[in-house]
């Protein structure tokens, strides 16, 4: 009998602060909406931290940077990475994440693709983007949309920012529209 092996995934939770009303600022995180036909009409719990699988003997941070590039289409715009630990998702995958402060144009991302038989049992292979769109979301918005097991990373990000006293400078809020 084969022993099931855990799958390992590593990702980067890119964050920024945007100016709010008055002198306040708010943390936003970059998330991606999962691509493919299963997620097409879903929004809640259909978003994810940019991440991807790696082998157990591969350096997880190196894998996280590689997967960010594959899923976002550009390198991580940061040089400092804060470990946020790991979580086991309901399907058994162990996800390890690092936070990184940076900014990029979410509308300019271009995700890698994957192929599956679609429609099922049709014999036709179709390609779909790993992430069909990305967006900057407030922590409140992100908690409502991200895969449930990944919400813990937002709490860990807030704790890490509070613990280090890190309060990165706010960047201007993007124009409404």
C-alpha positions in Angstrom: 0.0 0.0 0.0 1.4 3.3 -1.1 1.9 5.9 1.6 0.3 9.2 0.5 2.8 12.0 0.4 2.1 15.5 1.4 2.3 18.1 -1.3 4.4 21.2 -0.4 3.7 24.7 -1.7 5.5 28.0 -1.1 4.3 31.6 -1.8 4.9 35.3 -1.3 2.3 37.5 0.3 3.1 40.8 -1.2 1.7 43.8 0.8 1.7 47.5 0.7 0.2 50.4 2.7 -2.1 52.9 1.0 -3.1 56.2 2.3 -6.5 56.3 3.8 -8.7 59.2 4.9 -6.8 61.7 7.0 -3.5 60.4 8.3 -4.5 56.7 8.3 -3.1 54.0 6.1 -4.4 50.6 5.3 -2.6 47.3 4.5 -3.4 45.8 1.1 -2.3 42.4 -0.1 -1.9 41.0 -3.6 -4.0 37.9 -4.3 -4.9 36.0 -7.4 -8.2 34.5 -8.5 -7.6 30.9 -9.4 -8.0 30.1 -13.0 -9.7 27.3 -14.8 -13.3 26.3 -15.3 -14.0 25.2 -11.8 -13.3 28.6 -10.3 -14.7 30.7 -13.2 -18.1 31.6 -11.5 -16.8 31.6 -7.9 -15.4 34.5 -6.0 -15.6 33.7 -2.3 -12.8 31.3 -1.3 -11.6 31.3 -4.9 -8.6 33.6 -4.3 -5.1 32.6 -3.3 -1.7 33.9 -2.3 0.6 33.5 -5.3 2.3 30.2 -4.7 3.2 26.8 -6.2 4.3 23.3 -5.4 7.9 22.3 -4.7 9.8 19.2 -3.8 10.6 18.6 -0.1 14.4 19.0 -0.8 14.0 22.3 -2.6 14.6 25.6 -0.8 11.0 26.8 -0.1 11.9 30.5 -0.3 13.6 30.0 -3.7 10.5 28.1 -4.8 8.2 30.9 -3.6 10.1 33.5 -5.6 10.0 31.2 -8.7 6.3 30.5 -8.3 5.5 34.3 -7.9 7.3 34.9 -11.2 5.3 32.1 -12.9 1.9 33.1 -11.5 2.3 36.9 -11.6 4.6 37.2 -14.7 7.1 39.4 -13.0 9.7 39.0 -10.2 8.8 39.8 -6.6 9.5 43.6 -6.2 11.1 43.1 -2.8 14.4 42.0 -1.2 13.3 41.5 2.4 11.2 38.4 3.1 9.5 37.8 6.5 8.6 34.2 7.2 4.9 33.7 8.1 5.1 30.0 8.7 3.1 27.1 7.3 -0.4 25.9 7.3 -2.0 22.6 6.2 -4.9 23.2 3.8 -8.0 20.9 3.8 -6.7 18.9 0.8 -3.5 18.1 2.7 -1.2 20.5 0.9 1.3 22.2 3.3 1.7 25.9 2.3 4.6 28.0 3.5 4.5 31.8 3.0 6.7 34.8 3.3 5.6 38.4 3.5 7.3 41.0 1.3 6.6 44.7 1.1 6.4 45.9 -2.5 4.1 47.3 -5.2 3.2 46.4 -8.7 0.4 47.0 -11.2 -2.1 44.2 -10.6 -3.7 44.8 -14.0 -0.3 44.1 -15.7 0.1 40.5 -14.4 0.4 37.6 -16.8 0.0 34.2 -15.3 1.4 30.9 -16.5 -1.0 28.3 -17.8 -2.0 24.7 -17.1 -3.7 22.1 -19.3 -6.7 19.9 -18.4 -9.2 17.8 -20.2 -12.2 20.1 -20.6 -15.1 19.4 -20.7 -14.6 16.3 -18.6 -14.4 13.0 -20.6 -14.3 15.0 -23.9 -10.8 14.0 -24.9 -10.1 17.7 -25.5 -7.2 19.4 -23.7 -7.6 23.1 -23.0 -5.2 25.6 -21.4 -6.2 27.9 -18.6 -4.3 30.5 -16.7 -3.1 29.5 -13.2 -4.5 32.9 -12.0 -7.1 34.5 -14.2 -6.8 37.9 -12.5 -5.0 39.6 -9.6 -6.0 42.4 -7.3 -4.9 44.5 -4.4 -7.3 43.8 -1.5 -7.7 45.2 2.0 -7.2 42.6 4.7 -10.9 42.7 5.3 -11.7 41.9 1.7 -8.9 39.3 1.5 -10.3 37.4 4.5 -13.7 37.0 2.7 -12.2 35.9 -0.6 -9.1 33.8 0.0 -9.0 30.0 0.5 -10.0 29.6 4.1 -6.8 28.0 5.4 -4.8 30.9 4.1 -6.5 33.6 6.3 -4.1 32.8 9.1 -1.3 34.4 7.0 -3.1 37.8 7.3 -3.1 37.5 11.1 0.6 36.5 11.0 1.4 39.5 8.8 -0.3 41.9 11.1 1.5 40.4 14.1 4.8 40.6 12.3 4.3 44.2 11.4 3.3 45.0 15.0 6.2 43.0 16.6 8.9 44.6 14.5 7.4 48.0 14.7 7.6 48.0 11.0 5.2 50.6 9.6 6.2 50.9 6.0 5.5 54.3 4.5 2.1 54.6 2.9 1.9 55.0 -0.9 -0.8 57.1 -2.4 -4.1 55.3 -2.9 -4.8 54.4 -6.5 -7.3 56.6 -8.3 -10.9 55.4 -8.0 -12.4 53.9 -11.0 
